[in-house]
Amino acid sequence: MIHVFCLAHAEPFLGLAEEDWRAVGLSLWVAFAGVLLSLPLGVWLGWVLARKSFYGKTIVETAVNLPLVLPPVVTGYLLLILFGRHGWVGGWLHRWIGIEVALTWRAAILAVGVMGFPLLVRAIRLAFQGLDPRLYQVARSLGAGPVDAFFTVSLPLARSGVLAGAVLAFARALGEFGATLMFAGNQEQTRTISLQIYTLNQMPEQSYEQRMWALVVASLVLAGGALAISEFLERRGQRRESA
């Protein structure tokens, strides 16, 4: 499945060899999948944190933002303990479903999803906080249920913030290194751009350094483009709210 999303060339292209293009394609696929899987939970949690007051809210906020301040290798190690073959969740998945998570491409997706989740939730939470809550209340007073009011009023109005958070989490996922290295390992099926740069940096030949710098440029282009899109979406959402 991953190979469908990988760009491969028999000869070096734009300074990148076949395995470098494979790392670029894998990074894009892993980042997209990680954001896609975490988006439903991120939207729900962002709305809950923006609109609800409940006992233990501070603990939930702390847990959500913890990957931002923890060393990424610590986050990766905790994921390895939890989803390893003998872990609490990974052991169950291996015994009953036969699915391996740790040291596979699934681990890479989970790692980047976890690392980008705080940025996703933060942007979505700010988007919902910027909405007038009376619009939701009016929809409820007109007979709409909580779910209907959310999907027809709150979510459409906050869509720019949701998209901005998704793009920001995508950019963070593209640059993830520590958690991926610890949880997914540095092997061909999990070697993203960051891991490929790390691998090339260990090689002594000049040609490897040239490929490494080509990957650095590719990372700058991808991350910079994603950040620019995120900023544009946030500004558009702010203009819509002030209009």
C-alpha positions in Angstrom: 0.0 0.0 0.0 2.8 2.4 0.9 4.5 1.9 -2.5 1.6 3.4 -4.3 2.5 6.8 -2.7 6.2 6.5 -3.2 8.1 8.4 -6.0 10.8 6.2 -7.4 13.3 6.9 -10.2 15.8 4.5 -11.7 18.3 7.4 -12.1 19.0 10.3 -9.7 16.4 13.1 -10.3 16.8 16.6 -8.8 19.8 15.4 -6.8 17.8 12.6 -5.2 18.3 8.9 -5.6 15.5 6.3 -5.7 15.7 5.6 -2.0 15.5 9.3 -1.3 12.4 9.7 -3.4 11.0 6.7 -1.5 11.6 8.5 1.8 9.9 11.7 0.4 6.9 9.6 -0.7 6.7 7.7 2.5 6.9 11.0 4.6 4.0 12.4 2.6 1.9 9.3 3.0 2.7 8.8 6.7 2.0 12.5 7.5 -1.3 12.4 5.6 -2.4 9.2 7.2 -1.5 10.4 10.7 -3.5 13.6 10.3 -6.4 11.8 8.7 -6.6 9.2 11.6 -6.3 11.8 14.3 -8.6 14.5 12.8 -12.0 13.1 14.1 -10.7 12.9 17.7 -9.0 16.3 17.3 -12.2 18.0 16.2 -14.2 16.5 19.0 -11.6 17.2 21.6 -11.1 20.8 20.3 -14.8 21.5 20.6 -15.1 19.9 24.0 -12.2 22.0 25.4 -13.5 25.1 23.8 -17.1 24.8 24.9 -17.3 22.5 28.0 -16.3 22.9 31.6 -15.8 19.6 33.4 -13.9 18.1 36.3 -10.4 17.1 35.2 -10.2 19.5 32.2 -6.8 20.7 33.2 -5.5 17.1 33.3 -6.9 16.5 29.8 -5.3 19.7 28.4 -2.0 18.7 30.0 -2.2 15.2 28.5 -3.0 16.6 25.0 -0.1 19.1 25.1 2.4 16.7 26.7 4.0 15.6 23.4 4.9 19.3 22.7 7.3 19.4 25.8 8.4 15.8 26.2 11.5 14.8 24.3 10.3 13.0 21.2 12.3 9.9 22.0 10.5 9.7 25.3 7.1 9.8 23.4 8.4 7.1 21.1 9.6 4.9 23.9 6.2 5.2 25.6 4.5 4.3 22.4 6.8 1.3 22.1 5.9 0.2 25.6 2.2 0.6 24.8 2.1 -0.9 21.3 5.0 -3.3 21.3 4.4 -7.0 20.8 4.3 -7.4 24.6 2.7 -4.0 25.4 -0.7 -3.4 26.8 -2.4 -2.6 23.4 0.2 -4.1 21.0 0.1 -7.5 22.8 -3.7 -7.7 22.5 -3.5 -6.7 18.8 -0.9 -9.3 18.1 -2.7 -12.1 19.9 -6.2 -11.6 18.7 -5.9 -9.9 15.3 -2.3 -10.7 14.3 -1.3 -7.1 13.7 2.1 -5.9 14.4 2.5 -2.1 15.2 5.9 -1.4 16.6 8.8 -1.3 14.0 6.4 -1.2 11.0 5.0 1.6 8.9 1.9 1.6 11.2 4.2 2.7 14.0 5.5 5.6 11.8 1.9 6.8 11.2 1.0 6.5 14.9 4.2 8.4 15.9 3.7 11.3 13.6 0.0 11.4 14.5 0.7 11.7 18.2 3.4 14.3 17.7 1.2 16.5 15.6 -2.0 16.0 17.7 -1.4 18.9 20.1 -1.0 21.4 17.3 -4.1 20.0 15.6 -6.2 20.3 18.8 -4.9 23.8 19.7 -5.8 25.3 16.3 -9.2 23.7 16.3 -9.9 24.8 19.9 -9.1 28.4 19.0 -11.3 28.2 16.0 -14.3 27.1 18.1 -13.6 29.6 20.8 -13.7 32.4 18.2 -17.3 31.5 17.3 -20.4 33.1 18.8 -21.9 30.4 21.0 -25.4 32.0 20.5 -25.4 30.6 16.9 -25.2 27.1 18.2 -27.9 27.9 20.8 -30.2 29.3 18.2 -29.9 26.1 16.1 -30.7 24.1 19.2 -33.7 26.3 20.0 -35.1 25.7 16.5 -35.2 22.0 17.1 -31.8 20.8 15.9 -30.1 18.1 18.0 -26.7 18.5 19.5 -25.0 16.5 16.7 -27.0 18.3 14.0 -26.3 21.7 15.4 -22.6 20.9 15.5 -22.3 19.6 11.9 -24.6 22.3 10.4 -23.5 25.4 12.4 -20.4 25.0 14.5 -18.2 22.9 12.2 -18.8 24.8 9.0 -18.1 28.1 10.7 -14.8 26.7 12.1 -13.7 24.9 9.0 -10.8 27.3 8.3 -9.4 26.7 11.7 -9.9 23.0 11.4 -8.1 22.9 8.0 -5.3 25.2 9.4 -4.8 22.8 12.3 -4.7 19.8 10.0 -2.1 21.4 7.7 0.0 22.5 10.7 -0.1 18.9 12.1 0.8 17.7 8.6 3.9 20.0 8.6 4.9 18.8 12.1 4.5 15.2 10.9 6.8 15.8 7.9 9.6 16.8 10.3 9.2 14.2 12.9 12.3 12.2 13.8 12.8 11.1 17.5 9.5 9.3 18.1 9.6 7.7 14.7 13.2 6.5 15.2 12.4 5.0 18.6 9.0 3.5 17.8 9.2 2.6 14.1 13.0 2.1 13.7 15.4 3.1 11.0 14.6 0.6 8.3 13.5 0.9 4.7 9.8 0.5 5.3 9.8 3.3 7.9 12.6 5.6 6.6 11.0 9.0 6.3 12.8 12.2 5.1 14.2 12.9 8.6 15.5 9.3 9.0 16.9 9.3 5.5 18.8 12.6 6.2 20.1 11.0 9.4 21.2 7.9 7.5 23.0 9.8 4.7 24.8 12.0 7.3 26.5 8.8 8.6 27.9 8.0 5.1 31.5 9.3 4.3 31.3 9.8 0.6 30.7 13.3 -1.0 27.8 12.0 -3.1 25.9 11.1 0.1 26.3 14.7 1.4 24.9 16.1 -1.8 21.9 13.9 -1.6 21.5 14.9 2.1 21.4 18.6 1.2 18.9 17.9 -1.6 16.7 16.3 1.0 17.2 19.2 3.3 16.0 21.6 0.6 13.0 19.3 -0.1 12.1 19.4 3.6 12.3 23.2 3.6 10.0 23.4 0.6 7.4 21.0 1.9 7.4 22.3 5.5 7.4 26.0 4.4 4.6 25.4 1.9 2.5 23.7 4.6 3.1 26.5 7.1 2.2 29.1 4.5 -1.1 27.3 3.7 -1.9 27.1 7.5 -1.3 30.8 8.0 -3.4 31.7 5.0 -6.3 29.5 6.3 -6.1 31.1 9.8 -6.1 34.6 8.4 -9.1 33.8 6.2 -11.0 32.4 9.2 -10.2 35.5 11.2 -11.5 37.7 8.4 -14.7 35.7 8.2 -15.3 36.1 11.9 -14.7 39.8 11.9 -16.9 40.3 8.8 
